[in-house]
């Protein structure tokens, strides 16, 4: 997959967000460290990822990641339902983050994602 700006998303807890901002690099959440790569989702995969792995959690953040800046560290691999997911083999530098915003839910509890995702 290529394009002028290929973006994927990483869900972060407040502590993970602060680590990324303070250290300017993110080495992964516990699941990432256990699996040996950082899990990302495309825009089309993000809601399902949030519902499957982050149900009931609040104060989450979404980091938009420019995959072009990560080069060969990104591998597209089959996962949930046969879909290809972007996985980052190595740390995620703050310089590859193009935006970071809090996750919001509407009055029904459904995810409310910013436009363009």
DARAMO-V816897 format. One record per run of one state. SS is the DSSP state (H for helix, E for strand, L for the rest). FROM is the first residue (numbers start at 1). TO is the last residue. If there is no record, write none. Layout:
# DARAMO-V816897
((SS:FROM:TO) (SS:FROM:TO))
This chain:
# DARAMO-V816897
((L:1:6) (E:7:12) (L:13:13) (H:14:23) (L:24:24) (E:25:26) (L:27:29) (H:30:35) (L:36:37) (E:38:39) (L:40:40) (E:41:41) (L:42:42) (H:43:53) (L:54:60) (E:61:66) (H:67:73) (E:74:78) (L:79:79) (H:80:82) (L:83:83) (E:84:88) (L:89:91) (E:92:93) (H:94:96) (E:97:102) (L:103:103) (E:104:105) (L:106:110) (E:111:112) (L:113:117))
